[in-house]
Amino acid sequence: MRITKKDMLSMLAIGCIAVITGGINASASSGIDINEQNFPDAQIRQIATQYDSNKDQILDTSEQKKLTELIVNETTENTGVQGNVIRTAKGITSFKGVEYFAELKSISVGQSGKPQSSYKIASDLFQYTKQVKTIRVNYAYADPVDARYKDSDKQMLAKNTSIVIDDSMQCESLSLEGVQVQKMQIVSKKMKKLLIKTCNLPDEYTINTPNLQTLGLKETYVKKLQYGKMDKLKYLSLGLNVIQNGKEKASPVTVLDLQKNKNIAELSVTGCRINKLDLSSVNKTLRLASITQSGKYPIKQVRLGKMAALKGLSVSAKCAAIDASKCSRLNTLECASYGIFKVKLPKSVQYLTLTSLDKKGCKSLKLSNCKKLKALKVIGCKKLKTINLAKCSKLYSLKLKGLALKRLTLPNNKNGLKTWLKNYDFAGVLDKQARLFEDTDYVYEPASSNYKILQNTSVKVLDLSRLTKVKHAKTTLKKAFLKNKKVKKVVISKKLSKHDKVWLQKKLS
């Protein structure tokens, strides 16, 4: 068959039309119409409109990638949509449309101000956020310990919230606060961090996340603590009791079995009915532990044994004794007592805080082996009569309050007590719950002003015999002890010159 030049031109024209037409169809198919069908909620639709650069009411592929973080703040003040932030008084009716933002990696939903009856989380939140890696739902004012709001207000929050996360979703971090959950099923190999605070969970729920690294249940009532084997779990925080109508509602969970979680590095247990805690199964990995009992449900036993990795320990419980002598790397120890009368210290301890150790067995504090001790705080130990710090030459911070001491022996600081009396305040560093939930690191910071080393004590004998230079004694007496009228006797070094002795006697008279 003979093809003429005219035929060839006709065929070429038809091909060009096909290409052009195909191009238009492809563009339309890759774009999303910004309408009520695709974006039912007007506020989500407005977000889409903002990212429609060419104002053609279509989100093309490039425009769908622009939104990486979405923040929804339910409030009654300064409402509106700006950038990636929605400030709304009526909540979100549906999150449909969010799934079209391919690069959306983080979404936060929260509230400020007093809860309103309309405040709720749309039940489809988790249905349309499969591409999102970090999801935060924070209704802080649903906190059951907050007495400002009635139960009727709290019950209006997130009534129909259903949380189902499986391997089809990209979620790696989920944080929930003040949420009433009707159904919770988290079965995901991608989940690494799960934090639940002041939430009402269903009686039956599922957590099967073998790659989870952080699990926090704080002020959250559960009937049964159930989760699968988590070999990679490093951070565990439990606070299972809640306050309802001014009364403590205790979770029936009484046992914490760590046999399946042998890689835990940080542990926090507070407000639980767990009365015995055995940490021996995590003796090679546990670095920090904070253990605090609730008022009605005492922790009677904390078993440590040989903790090879433990560096920081805080215990506020009704244990008869705390034996940390075999914790060779422990440098920070805090003990607040509901009945502790005996504490065995390791040689490695550097920062020591003892509060309300008031049993008859706690009459003296033996620190002769604690040569690395840098900071000591002893408060309210009314039975404690003697503290000997003679061999604690590295001590630079000391606070004694509410004691009935009869004898205090101070160390000989090589750098002089001027360094020591800078009074770097020893602040608690073991609130790991707060660290887990707020990602806050706690540090030692210099105190804003010097405190008196002796407050509300009855020290009668002050041993300064190890201070061999008058400047040491002058610094000590001027800054701490001269105003303590209960001191009846001061023991000074024989190596002091006659001039120095006269000066001391004059100051003490």
C-alpha positions in Angstrom: 0.0 0.0 0.0 1.3 3.4 -1.0 1.4 6.1 1.7 1.3 9.6 0.4 2.8 12.6 2.0 -0.7 13.8 2.9 -1.4 10.6 4.7 1.8 10.8 6.7 0.9 14.3 7.9 -2.5 13.2 8.9 -1.2 10.3 11.0 1.4 12.6 12.6 -1.3 15.1 13.6 -3.5 12.3 15.1 -0.5 11.0 17.1 0.2 14.5 18.5 -3.4 14.9 19.6 -3.2 11.5 21.4 0.0 12.5 23.2 -1.5 15.8 24.3 -4.7 14.2 25.4 -2.9 11.4 27.2 -0.8 14.1 29.0 -3.8 15.9 30.2 -5.4 12.7 31.5 -2.2 11.7 33.3 -2.0 15.1 35.0 -5.6 14.9 36.1 -5.2 11.4 37.4 -2.1 12.4 39.5 -3.8 15.4 41.0 -6.5 15.6 43.6 -9.5 17.9 43.3 -9.9 20.2 46.3 -13.6 19.7 46.9 -16.0 18.7 49.7 -15.9 15.1 48.5 -12.2 14.6 48.9 -11.8 17.0 51.9 -15.1 16.9 53.9 -13.9 19.1 56.8 -13.7 22.7 55.8 -10.6 23.4 57.8 -8.7 20.5 56.3 -9.9 21.7 52.9 -8.5 25.1 53.6 -5.1 23.6 54.4 -5.2 21.9 51.0 -6.1 25.2 49.4 -3.1 26.9 51.0 -0.8 24.4 49.4 -2.4 24.8 45.9 0.3 27.0 44.5 -1.2 27.7 41.1 -4.7 28.1 42.5 -6.3 25.6 40.1 -8.2 23.8 42.9 -6.1 20.7 42.2 -3.3 19.3 44.4 -0.8 18.0 41.9 2.1 15.6 42.8 4.5 18.4 43.8 1.9 20.2 45.9 1.0 17.0 47.8 4.6 16.8 49.1 4.7 20.3 50.7 2.9 19.6 53.9 5.2 17.6 56.3 3.6 18.5 59.7 0.0 19.2 60.7 -1.0 20.8 64.0 -4.6 20.9 65.2 -5.2 23.0 68.3 -8.8 23.1 69.6 -9.4 26.4 71.3 -11.9 29.2 71.6 -9.4 32.0 71.0 -7.8 33.3 67.8 -9.3 30.6 65.6 -8.4 30.1 62.0 -6.0 28.4 59.6 -2.5 29.6 59.0 0.2 27.5 57.3 0.2 24.1 58.8 -1.7 25.1 62.0 -5.5 24.8 62.5 -6.9 26.7 65.5 -10.5 25.7 65.9 -13.4 26.0 68.3 -15.5 23.2 66.7 -12.9 20.4 66.3 -12.3 18.4 63.2 -15.3 16.5 61.8 -13.2 14.2 59.6 -9.5 13.8 58.7 -10.3 12.5 55.2 -8.0 14.1 52.7 -5.0 14.1 55.0 -3.9 10.8 53.2 -3.2 12.8 50.0 -0.3 14.6 51.6 2.4 12.0 50.7 5.2 13.6 52.8 3.1 14.2 55.9 5.3 12.7 58.7 3.9 14.3 61.9 0.4 15.2 63.1 -0.5 16.7 66.5 -4.0 17.1 67.9 -4.6 18.9 71.2 -6.5 21.6 73.0 -6.1 24.6 75.2 -8.6 26.2 77.5 -11.6 24.6 79.3 -13.0 21.6 77.5 -16.3 22.1 75.6 -18.9 19.5 74.7 -18.0 19.7 71.1 -14.4 18.8 71.7 -13.7 15.3 70.4 -11.2 13.5 68.2 -12.7 12.5 64.9 -13.0 8.7 64.9 -11.3 8.4 61.5 -8.0 10.0 62.6 -6.1 6.8 62.3 -7.9 5.7 59.2 -6.4 8.5 57.1 -2.9 8.8 58.6 -1.3 5.6 57.3 1.8 7.5 55.9 2.4 9.5 59.2 5.3 8.4 61.4 4.6 10.5 64.5 1.0 10.9 65.9 0.3 13.0 69.1 -3.1 13.3 70.7 -3.0 15.6 73.7 -6.1 16.5 75.6 -4.3 17.6 78.8 -7.4 18.9 80.5 -8.9 15.5 80.6 -6.4 14.7 83.3 -8.4 13.0 86.1 -6.2 14.5 88.8 -7.2 18.0 87.7 -9.9 19.1 90.1 -10.9 22.1 88.1 -13.1 20.2 85.7 -16.1 18.0 86.5 -16.3 14.4 85.3 -19.1 15.4 83.0 -16.7 17.6 81.1 -14.1 14.8 80.9 -16.6 12.4 79.6 -17.3 14.6 76.6 -13.8 14.1 75.3 -13.1 11.7 72.5 -16.0 9.4 73.3 -15.7 7.3 70.1 -11.9 7.1 69.8 -10.8 3.9 68.2 -7.1 3.2 67.8 -6.1 0.5 65.4 -2.5 0.4 64.1 -1.1 -2.4 62.1 1.7 -3.0 59.6 -0.1 -1.2 56.9 0.7 2.1 58.7 4.0 3.9 59.0 3.5 5.0 62.6 6.7 4.7 64.7 5.7 7.0 67.6 2.3 7.3 69.2 1.6 9.6 72.2 -1.9 9.8 73.8 -2.9 12.1 76.7 -6.4 12.6 78.2 -8.1 10.3 75.7 -11.0 8.0 76.2 -10.3 4.9 74.1 -13.1 2.6 73.2 -10.9 0.2 71.3 -7.1 -0.2 71.1 -5.3 -2.6 69.0 -1.7 -1.9 68.2 -0.1 -4.7 66.2 2.9 -3.2 64.4 6.5 -4.1 63.7 7.2 -0.5 62.9 6.2 1.0 66.3 9.1 2.2 68.3 7.6 4.6 70.9 4.2 4.3 72.7 3.3 6.8 75.5 -0.1 6.8 77.1 -0.9 9.3 79.9 -4.1 9.9 81.9 -6.2 7.9 79.5 -9.2 5.7 80.0 -8.3 2.4 78.2 -10.7 -0.4 77.5 -10.5 -3.5 79.8 -9.2 -5.5 76.9 -6.6 -4.2 74.6 -3.7 -5.5 72.5 -0.1 -4.3 72.3 2.0 -6.5 70.1 5.0 -4.4 69.0 8.2 -6.6 68.9 10.4 -3.6 67.9 9.1 -1.2 70.6 11.9 0.7 72.4 9.9 3.0 74.7 6.6 2.1 76.6 5.1 4.6 79.0 1.8 4.1 80.9 1.4 7.1 83.3 -1.6 7.7 85.5 -3.5 5.3 83.3 -5.8 2.6 84.8 -5.5 -0.9 83.4 -7.0 -4.1 84.6 -4.3 -6.3 83.2 -0.8 -5.4 82.0 -0.4 -7.3 78.8 2.2 -7.0 76.1 4.2 -9.4 74.1 7.9 -10.2 74.0 9.8 -7.0 73.4 13.5 -7.8 73.1 14.3 -4.2 72.1 12.4 -2.4 74.9 14.8 0.0 76.6 12.6 2.5 78.4 9.7 1.4 80.5 7.6 3.7 82.7 4.5 2.5 84.6 2.0 4.6 86.7 -1.2 2.5 86.7 -3.2 4.1 89.5 -5.4 7.1 88.9 -7.3 9.7 91.0 -11.1 9.8 90.5 -13.3 12.1 92.6 -10.5 12.7 95.0 -9.9 9.0 95.6 -7.1 6.8 94.4 -8.3 4.0 92.1 -5.7 1.3 92.1 -5.0 -0.9 89.2 -5.2 -4.6 90.1 -1.8 -5.2 88.6 0.5 -6.4 91.4 3.4 -8.1 89.5 5.9 -6.7 87.1 7.7 -9.5 85.2 10.7 -8.3 83.3 11.9 -11.7 82.1 10.8 -10.9 78.5 12.4 -7.5 78.5 16.1 -8.1 79.3 17.4 -5.0 77.5 15.7 -2.4 79.6 18.0 0.6 80.3 15.7 2.9 82.1 12.8 2.0 84.4 10.2 4.1 86.3 7.6 2.6 88.5 5.2 4.9 90.4 1.6 4.8 91.7 1.2 1.0 91.3 0.1 -1.9 93.5 3.3 -3.7 92.7 4.7 -4.5 96.2 7.8 -6.5 95.2 10.2 -5.5 92.5 12.9 -7.9 91.3 15.4 -6.2 88.9 17.8 -9.2 88.7 16.7 -10.1 85.2 17.9 -6.7 83.8 21.1 -6.6 85.9 23.3 -6.2 82.9 21.5 -3.4 81.1 19.5 -1.3 83.6 21.2 2.1 83.9 18.6 4.3 85.7 15.7 3.3 87.9 13.1 5.4 89.8 10.7 3.5 92.1 8.0 5.4 94.0 5.1 3.9 95.9 1.6 5.3 96.2 0.2 6.1 99.6 -2.0 3.1 100.2 0.0 0.5 98.3 3.6 0.2 99.6 6.5 -1.3 97.9 8.0 -3.5 100.5 10.9 -5.1 98.6 13.3 -4.0 95.9 15.8 -6.6 94.9 19.0 -5.3 93.3 21.8 -7.8 93.7 24.7 -7.3 91.4 23.7 -4.5 89.0 26.6 -4.2 86.6 25.2 -1.2 84.6 23.2 0.7 87.2 24.4 4.3 87.6 21.3 6.1 89.1 18.7 4.8 91.6 15.8 6.6 93.3 13.7 4.7 95.8 10.7 6.1 97.7 9.2 3.1 99.4 8.4 1.2 102.5 11.3 -1.2 102.1 13.0 -2.4 105.3 16.4 -2.0 103.6 18.1 -1.0 100.4 21.2 -3.0 99.6 23.1 -1.3 96.8 26.6 -2.4 97.9 27.1 -4.7 94.9 26.2 -2.0 92.4 29.7 -1.2 91.4 28.9 1.6 89.0 26.2 3.4 91.0 27.1 7.0 91.4 23.7 8.6 92.2 21.4 7.3 95.0 18.2 8.9 96.4 16.3 7.2 99.2 13.1 8.7 100.6 11.5 6.5 103.2 8.1 5.3 104.2 10.0 3.0 106.5 13.6 2.4 105.2 16.0 2.1 108.2 19.0 0.6 106.5 20.9 1.6 103.4 24.1 -0.2 102.2 26.1 2.0 99.9 28.6 1.1 97.2 32.1 2.6 97.0 31.2 4.3 93.7 28.5 6.6 95.1 29.1 10.3 94.3 25.7 11.9 94.8 23.7 10.8 97.8 20.3 12.1 99.1 18.6 10.6 102.1 15.1 11.8 103.2 13.1 10.8 106.3 15.1 7.7 107.3 13.8 8.0 110.8 13.8 4.4 112.2 15.8 3.6 115.3 18.3 1.6 113.2 19.4 4.6 111.3 21.5 6.4 114.0 24.7 6.9 112.2 25.7 7.4 108.6 28.8 5.4 107.7 30.6 6.9 104.7 34.2 5.8 105.3 34.2 3.7 102.1 32.6 6.5 100.0 35.7 8.3 99.0 34.2 9.5 95.7 31.3 11.3 97.4 30.8 14.7 95.9 27.4 15.8 97.1 25.4 14.8 100.2 21.9 15.9 101.2 20.3 14.5 104.4 16.8 15.8 105.3 14.4 14.8 108.1 16.3 11.9 109.4 15.5 12.6 113.1 17.2 9.5 114.5 20.5 10.2 112.9 23.0 11.3 115.5 26.4 11.1 113.8 27.8 11.9 110.4 31.4 11.3 109.7 32.7 12.8 106.4 36.4 12.6 107.4 37.4 10.4 104.4 35.1 12.2 101.8 37.8 14.5 100.6 36.0 15.2 97.2 32.9 16.5 98.9 31.9 19.9 97.6 28.2 20.1 98.4 26.5 19.5 101.7 23.0 20.1 102.9 21.7 19.0 106.3 18.1 19.9 107.3 15.7 18.8 110.0 18.1 16.5 111.9 19.1 15.9 115.5 22.8 15.6 115.0 25.2 15.5 117.9 28.4 15.2 116.0 29.5 16.2 112.5 33.0 15.5 111.2 34.0 17.4 108.1 36.5 16.3 105.5 39.8 18.0 104.5 39.3 19.3 101.0 42.6 19.7 99.2 41.3 22.7 97.3 40.1 24.4 100.4 36.4 24.8 101.4 36.0 27.9 99.2 35.4 25.5 96.3 33.3 23.2 98.4 31.1 26.1 99.7 30.2 27.3 96.2 27.2 25.1 97.1 26.3 23.4 93.9 22.8 22.4 94.8 22.1 18.7 94.4 18.8 18.5 92.5 17.0 15.2 91.9 17.9 13.7 88.6 15.9 10.6 88.5 12.4 11.7 87.5 12.6 9.4 84.4 8.9 9.6 83.9 9.1 13.2 83.1 12.1 12.5 80.8 10.1 9.8 79.0 7.0 11.9 78.5 8.6 15.3 78.0 12.0 14.4 76.6 13.7 16.4 79.3 17.2 15.8 80.5 17.9 16.7 84.1 21.3 18.1 85.1 23.1 19.4 88.2 23.0 23.2 88.2 24.6 25.7 90.6 22.2 27.0 93.2 21.1 30.6 92.6 22.1 31.5 96.2 24.1 29.9 99.0 22.1 27.9 101.5 23.2 27.3 105.0 24.8 24.0 105.4 23.1 23.5 108.8 19.4 24.2 109.0 17.1 23.2 111.8 19.7 20.8 113.3 20.9 20.4 116.8 24.6 19.8 116.2 26.5 20.2 119.4 29.9 19.0 118.3 31.5 20.4 115.2 34.7 18.6 114.2 37.0 20.8 112.2 40.2 18.9 113.2 41.0 18.1 109.6 41.1 21.7 108.5 44.7 22.7 108.9 44.7 26.2 107.5 42.9 29.1 109.0 41.4 30.2 105.7 39.6 26.9 105.6 38.2 27.4 109.1 37.3 31.0 108.5 35.4 30.2 105.3 33.5 27.4 107.0 32.6 29.3 110.1 31.6 32.5 108.4 29.4 30.9 105.8 27.7 28.1 107.7 28.2 27.6 111.3 28.6 30.8 113.3 24.9 31.5 113.3 24.1 28.0 114.6 23.7 28.8 118.3 23.3 25.1 119.3 27.0 24.3 118.6 28.5 23.8 122.0 32.0 22.5 121.0 34.3 23.0 118.1 37.2 20.6 117.6 40.1 22.3 115.8 43.4 21.0 114.5 46.5 21.1 116.7 48.4 22.2 113.7 46.7 25.6 113.7 48.9 28.5 114.8 48.3 30.2 118.1 47.1 33.3 116.2 44.5 31.2 114.3 43.3 29.5 117.5 42.8 32.9 119.1 40.8 34.0 116.1 38.6 30.9 116.3 37.9 31.3 120.0 37.0 35.0 119.5 34.6 34.1 116.7 33.0 31.4 118.7 32.6 33.3 122.0 
